[in-house]
Amino acid sequence: MDNSQKPLLSDAPKTHYQTVGKALREEEKKYVRTLKNKKMFLAAFSAVLGNFTFGYALVYTSPVIPALEKDDQGLHINAEEISWFGAVFALGACAGGISSMFLNDRLGRKLSIMFSAVPSSLGFLLMGSAQHISMLLLGRILTGFAGGMTSSSIPVYISEISHSGVRGGLGACPQIMAVCGSLVLYALGLLLPWRWLAAIGEVPVVTMLLLLCFMPDSPRFLIAKGKDEKALKALAWLRGANTDYQGEYERIKSNILKKSSTLSWTELSQPYYYKPILIAVFMRFLQQLSGVSPILIYLETIFNRTKVILRGGYDAALVGVVRLLSVIISASVMDKAGRKILLYTSSTLMFVSSLSMGLYVHFTVDINHNSTNRTMSISSSAEPSEPVNYIQLIPLICIMLYIIGYAFGWGPITWLLMSEILPLKSRGVASGLCVVVSWIAGFILTEAFIPVVNTLSLQTPFYFFTAVCAASLMFTYFFVPETKGRTLEQIESYFRTGRRSFIK
């Protein structure tokens, strides 16, 4: 009796759900092959111009801080002001993330992105015309506010207008464009005065605003708001009028109708909701704790402190190029290799590079400068007359390896997974929460970085980043699901039922 019941209780249901999951995936693949993607790519490009501006604004301090330290026109900046100038961007981003928690689900994803153009444009205007350090700080806060909004809204918008065949590649676009923005800033910083850098920042803001006027909103958001006719038109525009977009519309609507419009505290206690939210929040938290913000913001200063052979500005631009190439490669293999293998690779490279940088500083820089002024500033750069020592390439190699690792996984995939795994009902609020937690951590790290370096040496933060990268590796192994090739509805079904057949 027991033996005859055993298959009925265990094997049969497992086989059934695996068959259903496989059938759904095959049906999705057939549908994907019929789609027209050009207009969808245009909509995604229009949105991710906001990420270009974000990347540009984030590293604005890298070439500007050395220029302000030598400024003889009334805007000379001291060590304390340098720390705040670098860190207040994260405070603004945190406030932007909070605002997006409400705007995403009220205005919609597209209008939230468009609204970010207002603080961004004002911020660049203030910094370009600054007559006092307070104008620079306010400009940084406003551009950070816009960055916090786009960090939350754009990944969600892209995931909801894309389909499973390209969602991995498109999901990496926010990170690619942010990297492009940083690279353009580094390159222009070698050629232009710092005020002109702020003026040029207005260009992508205005371009994004104009293009988005002609793009549709997210079909899922429109269906959730009862705007079925607009949702159908949006899907027809995104997928092509001659495709089976009607079937996709029905699947999306069926999934949405199973849920009420708002998330209650009682529902939040269910694993279906809190598990993906916690995974997304912790991923963004670990992403910031890995040290990417202070490294990018103080990149030139770090290179000057470690006396790399090349001038700090050229080193920063070179790192920007490597970062861009790495994130493009990551995007091209993300839908083939999968998310988790790239996260493993990313964590490992960041661990090795952070540890190597800490050891280098411990055994060379701190020994060489033990009896000198250890205040971290541009004045510590190497003199041209010093003989070339090729061991001084090690910091550049370590930072490049770190950036390659970050760009391969923890840079783009945290943005992508946030938009993939969050349930639709909580997606707007939860994505905002992710941004808030991320940038609170980013602010604390960025504000503390220079004081810690001046007090305990440059090796200390890099040892901390090493420990965080090890923790990230373990977190990926135990908690992060593989979402490659799955629809958003299949991913939600996995968290709702706990059956891995939907994602395997």
TORDOLO-439309 format. One record per residue (C-alpha): residue in three letters; x, y, z; residue number from 1. Coordinates in steps of 0.2 Angstrom, whole numbers, plus 5000, padded with zeros to 4 digits. Example, Ala and Ser with C-alpha at 12.3 -4.5 7.8 and 13.67 -1.06 7.14 Angstrom:
# TORDOLO-439309
> residuo, u, v, w, num
> Ala, 5062, 4978, 5039, 1
> Ser, 5068, 4995, 5036, 2
END
This chain:
# TORDOLO-439309
> residuo, u, v, w, num
> Met, 5000, 5000, 5000, 1
> Asp, 5014, 5012, 5005, 2
> Asn, 5024, 5008, 4990, 3
> Ser, 5009, 5010, 4978, 4
> Gln, 5005, 5028, 4986, 5
> Lys, 5023, 5034, 4985, 6
> Pro, 5023, 5039, 4967, 7
> Leu, 5006, 5047, 4969, 8
> Leu, 5013, 5058, 4983, 9
> Ser, 5030, 5063, 4976, 10
> Asp, 5035, 5059, 4958, 11
> Ala, 5019, 5062, 4949, 12
> Pro, 5016, 5080, 4954, 13
> Lys, 5034, 5084, 4951, 14
> Thr, 5034, 5077, 4933, 15
> His, 5018, 5086, 4930, 16
> Tyr, 5024, 5103, 4935, 17
> Gln, 5041, 5100, 4926, 18
> Thr, 5031, 5096, 4910, 19
> Val, 5020, 5112, 4912, 20
> Gly, 5035, 5123, 4915, 21
> Lys, 5044, 5116, 4899, 22
> Ala, 5028, 5118, 4888, 23
> Leu, 5027, 5136, 4894, 24
> Arg, 5045, 5139, 4889, 25
> Glu, 5043, 5131, 4872, 26
> Glu, 5028, 5141, 4868, 27
> Glu, 5036, 5157, 4874, 28
> Lys, 5051, 5154, 4862, 29
> Lys, 5040, 5151, 4847, 30
> Tyr, 5031, 5168, 4851, 31
> Val, 5048, 5177, 4853, 32
> Arg, 5054, 5172, 4836, 33
> Thr, 5040, 5180, 4828, 34
> Leu, 5042, 5198, 4836, 35
> Lys, 5048, 5214, 4828, 36
> Asn, 5060, 5222, 4840, 37
> Lys, 5066, 5239, 4832, 38
> Lys, 5053, 5250, 4841, 39
> Met, 5055, 5241, 4858, 40
> Phe, 5074, 5244, 4856, 41
> Leu, 5070, 5263, 4852, 42
> Ala, 5059, 5264, 4868, 43
> Ala, 5073, 5256, 4878, 44
> Phe, 5086, 5268, 4871, 45
> Ser, 5075, 5283, 4875, 46
> Ala, 5073, 5277, 4893, 47
> Val, 5092, 5273, 4897, 48
> Leu, 5098, 5290, 4892, 49
> Gly, 5093, 5293, 4910, 50
> Asn, 5106, 5281, 4915, 51
> Phe, 5119, 5289, 4904, 52
> Thr, 5115, 5305, 4913, 53
> Phe, 5116, 5296, 4930, 54
> Gly, 5133, 5289, 4926, 55
> Tyr, 5139, 5306, 4920, 56
> Ala, 5134, 5314, 4935, 57
> Leu, 5140, 5301, 4947, 58
> Val, 5158, 5303, 4943, 59
> Tyr, 5157, 5321, 4939, 60
> Thr, 5168, 5324, 4955, 61
> Ser, 5183, 5313, 4948, 62
> Pro, 5190, 5327, 4937, 63
> Val, 5182, 5341, 4946, 64
> Ile, 5190, 5339, 4963, 65
> Pro, 5208, 5340, 4957, 66
> Ala, 5203, 5356, 4947, 67
> Leu, 5194, 5364, 4962, 68
> Glu, 5209, 5360, 4974, 69
> Lys, 5219, 5371, 4962, 70
> Asp, 5206, 5384, 4958, 71
> Asp, 5212, 5402, 4961, 72
> Gln, 5195, 5410, 4957, 73
> Gly, 5186, 5409, 4974, 74
> Leu, 5180, 5390, 4973, 75
> His, 5195, 5382, 4981, 76
> Ile, 5189, 5366, 4990, 77
> Asn, 5196, 5359, 5007, 78
> Ala, 5197, 5341, 5012, 79
> Glu, 5180, 5341, 5022, 80
> Glu, 5171, 5349, 5007, 81
> Ile, 5179, 5336, 4996, 82
> Ser, 5171, 5322, 5006, 83
> Trp, 5154, 5331, 5006, 84
> Phe, 5155, 5335, 4987, 85
> Gly, 5158, 5317, 4983, 86
> Ala, 5145, 5310, 4995, 87
> Val, 5129, 5321, 4994, 88
> Phe, 5125, 5314, 4977, 89
> Ala, 5120, 5298, 4987, 90
> Leu, 5109, 5308, 4998, 91
> Gly, 5100, 5315, 4983, 92
> Ala, 5099, 5298, 4976, 93
> Cys, 5091, 5291, 4992, 94
> Ala, 5078, 5305, 4991, 95
> Gly, 5075, 5301, 4973, 96
> Gly, 5072, 5282, 4977, 97
> Ile, 5060, 5287, 4990, 98
> Ser, 5050, 5298, 4978, 99
> Ser, 5050, 5284, 4965, 100
> Met, 5042, 5272, 4977, 101
> Phe, 5026, 5283, 4975, 102
> Leu, 5028, 5290, 4958, 103
> Asn, 5031, 5273, 4949, 104
> Asp, 5014, 5266, 4954, 105
> Arg, 5005, 5283, 4952, 106
> Leu, 5012, 5292, 4937, 107
> Gly, 5019, 5276, 4929, 108
> Arg, 5036, 5271, 4924, 109
> Lys, 5038, 5282, 4909, 110
> Leu, 5032, 5298, 4917, 111
> Ser, 5043, 5295, 4932, 112
> Ile, 5058, 5294, 4921, 113
> Met, 5053, 5310, 4912, 114
> Phe, 5050, 5319, 4928, 115
> Ser, 5068, 5315, 4933, 116
> Ala, 5074, 5328, 4919, 117
> Val, 5068, 5342, 4930, 118
> Pro, 5080, 5340, 4945, 119
> Ser, 5094, 5334, 4933, 120
> Ser, 5093, 5349, 4922, 121
> Leu, 5093, 5361, 4937, 122
> Gly, 5107, 5352, 4945, 123
> Phe, 5119, 5354, 4930, 124
> Leu, 5114, 5372, 4929, 125
> Leu, 5118, 5376, 4947, 126
> Met, 5135, 5367, 4946, 127
> Gly, 5140, 5375, 4929, 128
> Ser, 5136, 5392, 4936, 129
> Ala, 5142, 5390, 4954, 130
> Gln, 5149, 5405, 4963, 131
> His, 5150, 5396, 4980, 132
> Ile, 5153, 5378, 4986, 133
> Ser, 5134, 5378, 4992, 134
> Met, 5129, 5379, 4974, 135
> Leu, 5140, 5364, 4969, 136
> Leu, 5133, 5354, 4984, 137
> Leu, 5115, 5358, 4979, 138
> Gly, 5118, 5354, 4961, 139
> Arg, 5125, 5337, 4967, 140
> Ile, 5110, 5333, 4977, 141
> Leu, 5098, 5337, 4963, 142
> Thr, 5107, 5327, 4950, 143
> Gly, 5108, 5313, 4963, 144
> Phe, 5089, 5315, 4966, 145
> Ala, 5087, 5312, 4947, 146
> Gly, 5099, 5297, 4948, 147
> Gly, 5089, 5289, 4962, 148
> Met, 5073, 5291, 4952, 149
> Thr, 5080, 5283, 4936, 150
> Ser, 5089, 5269, 4946, 151
> Ser, 5072, 5263, 4951, 152
> Ser, 5061, 5267, 4937, 153
> Ile, 5071, 5263, 4921, 154
> Pro, 5075, 5245, 4925, 155
> Val, 5056, 5241, 4929, 156
> Tyr, 5051, 5250, 4913, 157
> Ile, 5063, 5240, 4902, 158
> Ser, 5059, 5224, 4910, 159
> Glu, 5040, 5227, 4907, 160
> Ile, 5042, 5232, 4889, 161
> Ser, 5054, 5218, 4884, 162
> His, 5051, 5200, 4882, 163
> Ser, 5061, 5185, 4888, 164
> Gly, 5071, 5183, 4872, 165
> Val, 5080, 5200, 4875, 166
> Arg, 5076, 5204, 4893, 167
> Gly, 5094, 5200, 4899, 168
> Gly, 5103, 5210, 4886, 169
> Leu, 5091, 5225, 4887, 170
> Gly, 5091, 5223, 4906, 171
> Ala, 5110, 5226, 4905, 172
> Cys, 5107, 5242, 4895, 173
> Pro, 5105, 5254, 4911, 174
> Gln, 5122, 5248, 4917, 175
> Ile, 5130, 5250, 4899, 176
> Met, 5123, 5268, 4897, 177
> Ala, 5128, 5273, 4915, 178
> Val, 5146, 5266, 4910, 179
> Cys, 5145, 5276, 4894, 180
> Gly, 5141, 5292, 4903, 181
> Ser, 5155, 5290, 4915, 182
> Leu, 5167, 5286, 4901, 183
> Val, 5162, 5302, 4892, 184
> Leu, 5164, 5312, 4908, 185
> Tyr, 5182, 5305, 4910, 186
> Ala, 5186, 5309, 4892, 187
> Leu, 5179, 5326, 4892, 188
> Gly, 5188, 5330, 4909, 189
> Leu, 5204, 5329, 4900, 190
> Leu, 5199, 5342, 4887, 191
> Leu, 5187, 5354, 4895, 192
> Pro, 5185, 5366, 4910, 193
> Trp, 5174, 5359, 4924, 194
> Arg, 5160, 5371, 4921, 195
> Trp, 5158, 5365, 4903, 196
> Leu, 5157, 5348, 4910, 197
> Ala, 5141, 5353, 4919, 198
> Ala, 5134, 5362, 4903, 199
> Ile, 5136, 5347, 4892, 200
> Gly, 5127, 5336, 4905, 201
> Glu, 5111, 5345, 4899, 202
> Val, 5112, 5337, 4882, 203
> Pro, 5107, 5319, 4886, 204
> Val, 5093, 5326, 4899, 205
> Val, 5084, 5336, 4885, 206
> Thr, 5086, 5322, 4872, 207
> Met, 5079, 5309, 4884, 208
> Leu, 5064, 5320, 4888, 209
> Leu, 5060, 5323, 4869, 210
> Leu, 5061, 5305, 4864, 211
> Leu, 5051, 5298, 4878, 212
> Cys, 5036, 5310, 4873, 213
> Phe, 5034, 5298, 4858, 214
> Met, 5036, 5281, 4868, 215
> Pro, 5022, 5271, 4876, 216
> Asp, 5021, 5267, 4894, 217
> Ser, 5023, 5250, 4901, 218
> Pro, 5009, 5238, 4895, 219
> Arg, 5009, 5230, 4913, 220
> Phe, 5006, 5246, 4921, 221
> Leu, 4992, 5251, 4909, 222
> Ile, 4983, 5235, 4912, 223
> Ala, 4985, 5237, 4931, 224
> Lys, 4977, 5254, 4930, 225
> Gly, 4963, 5247, 4919, 226
> Lys, 4968, 5256, 4903, 227
> Asp, 4966, 5240, 4892, 228
> Glu, 4965, 5249, 4876, 229
> Lys, 4981, 5259, 4878, 230
> Ala, 4990, 5243, 4884, 231
> Leu, 4985, 5234, 4868, 232
> Lys, 4991, 5249, 4858, 233
> Ala, 5007, 5249, 4867, 234
> Leu, 5010, 5230, 4865, 235
> Ala, 5006, 5232, 4846, 236
> Trp, 5018, 5246, 4844, 237
> Leu, 5032, 5236, 4854, 238
> Arg, 5029, 5219, 4847, 239
> Gly, 5023, 5223, 4829, 240
> Ala, 5005, 5224, 4823, 241
> Asn, 5006, 5207, 4814, 242
> Thr, 5012, 5197, 4829, 243
> Asp, 5002, 5187, 4842, 244
> Tyr, 5003, 5202, 4854, 245
> Gln, 4985, 5199, 4859, 246
> Gly, 4990, 5182, 4867, 247
> Glu, 5003, 5190, 4877, 248
> Tyr, 4991, 5204, 4882, 249
> Glu, 4979, 5190, 4889, 250
> Arg, 4993, 5181, 4899, 251
> Ile, 4998, 5198, 4907, 252
> Lys, 4980, 5203, 4911, 253
> Ser, 4976, 5186, 4918, 254
> Asn, 4991, 5187, 4929, 255
> Ile, 4987, 5204, 4935, 256
> Leu, 4969, 5201, 4938, 257
> Lys, 4974, 5187, 4951, 258
> Lys, 4980, 5201, 4962, 259
> Ser, 4972, 5216, 4971, 260
> Ser, 4979, 5233, 4966, 261
> Thr, 4988, 5237, 4982, 262
> Leu, 4999, 5227, 4993, 263
> Ser, 4994, 5225, 5011, 264
> Trp, 5004, 5222, 5027, 265
> Thr, 4996, 5205, 5028, 266
> Glu, 5002, 5200, 5011, 267
> Leu, 5019, 5207, 5014, 268
> Ser, 5021, 5193, 5027, 269
> Gln, 5019, 5180, 5014, 270
> Pro, 5035, 5172, 5007, 271
> Tyr, 5029, 5176, 4989, 272
> Tyr, 5031, 5194, 4992, 273
> Tyr, 5045, 5196, 5006, 274
> Lys, 5057, 5183, 4998, 275
> Pro, 5060, 5192, 4982, 276
> Ile, 5060, 5209, 4990, 277
> Leu, 5073, 5204, 5002, 278
> Ile, 5084, 5196, 4989, 279
> Ala, 5083, 5212, 4978, 280
> Val, 5086, 5224, 4993, 281
> Phe, 5101, 5213, 4999, 282
> Met, 5109, 5213, 4982, 283
> Arg, 5108, 5232, 4980, 284
> Phe, 5115, 5233, 4998, 285
> Leu, 5130, 5222, 4994, 286
> Gln, 5132, 5230, 4977, 287
> Gln, 5136, 5247, 4986, 288
> Leu, 5146, 5239, 5001, 289
> Ser, 5157, 5231, 4988, 290
> Gly, 5164, 5249, 4986, 291
> Val, 5160, 5254, 4968, 292
> Ser, 5153, 5271, 4972, 293
> Pro, 5169, 5278, 4982, 294
> Ile, 5180, 5270, 4970, 295
> Leu, 5172, 5278, 4955, 296
> Ile, 5169, 5295, 4963, 297
> Tyr, 5187, 5296, 4970, 298
> Leu, 5195, 5287, 4955, 299
> Glu, 5208, 5300, 4950, 300
> Thr, 5212, 5304, 4969, 301
> Ile, 5215, 5285, 4972, 302
> Phe, 5227, 5284, 4957, 303
> Asn, 5236, 5300, 4963, 304
> Arg, 5238, 5293, 4980, 305
> Thr, 5245, 5277, 4974, 306
> Lys, 5257, 5286, 4962, 307
> Val, 5252, 5276, 4946, 308
> Ile, 5264, 5280, 4932, 309
> Leu, 5251, 5289, 4921, 310
> Arg, 5242, 5305, 4926, 311
> Gly, 5226, 5301, 4936, 312
> Gly, 5215, 5308, 4923, 313
> Tyr, 5222, 5296, 4910, 314
> Asp, 5221, 5281, 4921, 315
> Ala, 5202, 5285, 4925, 316
> Ala, 5198, 5287, 4906, 317
> Leu, 5207, 5270, 4903, 318
> Val, 5197, 5262, 4917, 319
> Gly, 5181, 5269, 4909, 320
> Val, 5185, 5261, 4893, 321
> Val, 5188, 5244, 4901, 322
> Arg, 5172, 5246, 4911, 323
> Leu, 5162, 5249, 4895, 324
> Leu, 5170, 5234, 4886, 325
> Ser, 5166, 5223, 4900, 326
> Val, 5148, 5227, 4903, 327
> Ile, 5145, 5225, 4884, 328
> Ile, 5152, 5208, 4884, 329
> Ser, 5142, 5204, 4900, 330
> Ala, 5126, 5210, 4891, 331
> Ser, 5130, 5199, 4876, 332
> Val, 5132, 5183, 4886, 333
> Met, 5119, 5186, 4899, 334
> Asp, 5105, 5177, 4890, 335
> Lys, 5116, 5163, 4886, 336
> Ala, 5127, 5160, 4901, 337
> Gly, 5114, 5165, 4914, 338
> Arg, 5114, 5177, 4928, 339
> Lys, 5121, 5166, 4942, 340
> Ile, 5137, 5161, 4933, 341
> Leu, 5141, 5179, 4929, 342
> Leu, 5138, 5184, 4948, 343
> Tyr, 5150, 5170, 4953, 344
> Thr, 5163, 5177, 4941, 345
> Ser, 5160, 5195, 4946, 346
> Ser, 5162, 5191, 4965, 347
> Thr, 5178, 5182, 4962, 348
> Leu, 5186, 5195, 4952, 349
> Met, 5181, 5209, 4964, 350
> Phe, 5187, 5199, 4978, 351
> Val, 5205, 5195, 4971, 352
> Ser, 5207, 5213, 4965, 353
> Ser, 5202, 5221, 4981, 354
> Leu, 5213, 5210, 4991, 355
> Ser, 5227, 5213, 4979, 356
> Met, 5225, 5232, 4980, 357
> Gly, 5225, 5231, 4999, 358
> Leu, 5241, 5221, 5000, 359
> Tyr, 5249, 5233, 4987, 360
> Val, 5245, 5248, 4998, 361
> His, 5251, 5239, 5014, 362
> Phe, 5268, 5234, 5007, 363
> Thr, 5272, 5248, 4996, 364
> Val, 5262, 5265, 4998, 365
> Asp, 5261, 5265, 5016, 366
> Ile, 5279, 5260, 5019, 367
> Asn, 5285, 5273, 5007, 368
> His, 5274, 5287, 5014, 369
> Asn, 5275, 5282, 5033, 370
> Ser, 5284, 5298, 5038, 371
> Thr, 5275, 5310, 5026, 372
> Asn, 5259, 5319, 5025, 373
> Arg, 5245, 5306, 5023, 374
> Thr, 5231, 5317, 5018, 375
> Met, 5222, 5311, 5003, 376
> Ser, 5223, 5324, 4989, 377
> Ile, 5229, 5328, 4972, 378
> Ser, 5245, 5335, 4978, 379
> Ser, 5251, 5317, 4982, 380
> Ser, 5253, 5313, 4963, 381
> Ala, 5269, 5307, 4957, 382
> Glu, 5282, 5320, 4951, 383
> Pro, 5287, 5319, 4932, 384
> Ser, 5305, 5318, 4937, 385
> Glu, 5304, 5302, 4947, 386
> Pro, 5311, 5286, 4939, 387
> Val, 5298, 5275, 4931, 388
> Asn, 5294, 5260, 4942, 389
> Tyr, 5283, 5247, 4933, 390
> Ile, 5277, 5240, 4950, 391
> Gln, 5267, 5256, 4951, 392
> Leu, 5255, 5249, 4937, 393
> Ile, 5248, 5237, 4950, 394
> Pro, 5235, 5249, 4957, 395
> Leu, 5229, 5252, 4939, 396
> Ile, 5228, 5233, 4935, 397
> Cys, 5219, 5230, 4952, 398
> Ile, 5206, 5244, 4949, 399
> Met, 5204, 5238, 4931, 400
> Leu, 5201, 5220, 4937, 401
> Tyr, 5189, 5226, 4950, 402
> Ile, 5179, 5236, 4937, 403
> Ile, 5179, 5221, 4925, 404
> Gly, 5172, 5210, 4938, 405
> Tyr, 5159, 5223, 4943, 406
> Ala, 5154, 5226, 4925, 407
> Phe, 5152, 5207, 4922, 408
> Gly, 5140, 5204, 4936, 409
> Trp, 5136, 5214, 4951, 410
> Gly, 5134, 5230, 4940, 411
> Pro, 5121, 5226, 4927, 412
> Ile, 5113, 5210, 4935, 413
> Thr, 5108, 5218, 4951, 414
> Trp, 5098, 5231, 4941, 415
> Leu, 5091, 5217, 4930, 416
> Leu, 5086, 5205, 4944, 417
> Met, 5078, 5219, 4954, 418
> Ser, 5066, 5221, 4939, 419
> Glu, 5063, 5203, 4936, 420
> Ile, 5060, 5195, 4953, 421
> Leu, 5049, 5208, 4961, 422
> Pro, 5031, 5204, 4960, 423
> Leu, 5021, 5216, 4950, 424
> Lys, 5010, 5222, 4964, 425
> Ser, 5025, 5227, 4974, 426
> Arg, 5037, 5232, 4960, 427
> Gly, 5035, 5251, 4961, 428
> Val, 5037, 5252, 4980, 429
> Ala, 5050, 5238, 4982, 430
> Ser, 5061, 5245, 4968, 431
> Gly, 5061, 5262, 4976, 432
> Leu, 5065, 5253, 4993, 433
> Cys, 5080, 5245, 4984, 434
> Val, 5087, 5261, 4978, 435
> Val, 5085, 5270, 4995, 436
> Val, 5094, 5256, 5004, 437
> Ser, 5107, 5256, 4991, 438
> Trp, 5111, 5274, 4991, 439
> Ile, 5111, 5275, 5010, 440
> Ala, 5125, 5263, 5010, 441
> Gly, 5133, 5272, 4996, 442
> Phe, 5132, 5289, 5005, 443
> Ile, 5140, 5281, 5021, 444
> Leu, 5154, 5273, 5012, 445
> Thr, 5158, 5288, 5001, 446
> Glu, 5157, 5300, 5016, 447
> Ala, 5168, 5289, 5026, 448
> Phe, 5180, 5284, 5013, 449
> Ile, 5192, 5299, 5014, 450
> Pro, 5192, 5301, 5033, 451
> Val, 5196, 5282, 5034, 452
> Val, 5210, 5283, 5022, 453
> Asn, 5218, 5298, 5030, 454
> Thr, 5216, 5290, 5047, 455
> Leu, 5219, 5271, 5044, 456
> Ser, 5227, 5272, 5026, 457
> Leu, 5220, 5267, 5009, 458
> Gln, 5222, 5248, 5012, 459
> Thr, 5208, 5248, 5026, 460
> Pro, 5193, 5251, 5014, 461
> Phe, 5200, 5239, 5001, 462
> Tyr, 5201, 5225, 5015, 463
> Phe, 5183, 5229, 5019, 464
> Phe, 5178, 5228, 5001, 465
> Thr, 5187, 5211, 5000, 466
> Ala, 5176, 5204, 5014, 467
> Val, 5160, 5210, 5006, 468
> Cys, 5164, 5202, 4990, 469
> Ala, 5166, 5185, 4999, 470
> Ala, 5149, 5188, 5007, 471
> Ser, 5142, 5192, 4990, 472
> Leu, 5148, 5175, 4983, 473
> Met, 5140, 5166, 4997, 474
> Phe, 5124, 5176, 4995, 475
> Thr, 5123, 5172, 4976, 476
> Tyr, 5125, 5153, 4979, 477
> Phe, 5112, 5151, 4993, 478
> Phe, 5098, 5164, 4988, 479
> Val, 5098, 5171, 4970, 480
> Pro, 5087, 5161, 4958, 481
> Glu, 5092, 5159, 4940, 482
> Thr, 5080, 5169, 4929, 483
> Lys, 5088, 5166, 4911, 484
> Gly, 5075, 5163, 4898, 485
> Arg, 5060, 5165, 4910, 486
> Thr, 5045, 5176, 4908, 487
> Leu, 5041, 5188, 4922, 488
> Glu, 5025, 5177, 4925, 489
> Gln, 5035, 5161, 4927, 490
> Ile, 5047, 5170, 4939, 491
> Glu, 5032, 5175, 4949, 492
> Ser, 5025, 5158, 4949, 493
> Tyr, 5042, 5151, 4956, 494
> Phe, 5040, 5162, 4971, 495
> Arg, 5022, 5159, 4973, 496
> Thr, 5023, 5140, 4973, 497
> Gly, 5041, 5137, 4977, 498
> Arg, 5042, 5124, 4963, 499
> Arg, 5059, 5126, 4954, 500
> Ser, 5052, 5118, 4938, 501
> Phe, 5047, 5136, 4933, 502
> Ile, 5065, 5142, 4933, 503
> Lys, 5075, 5126, 4929, 504
END
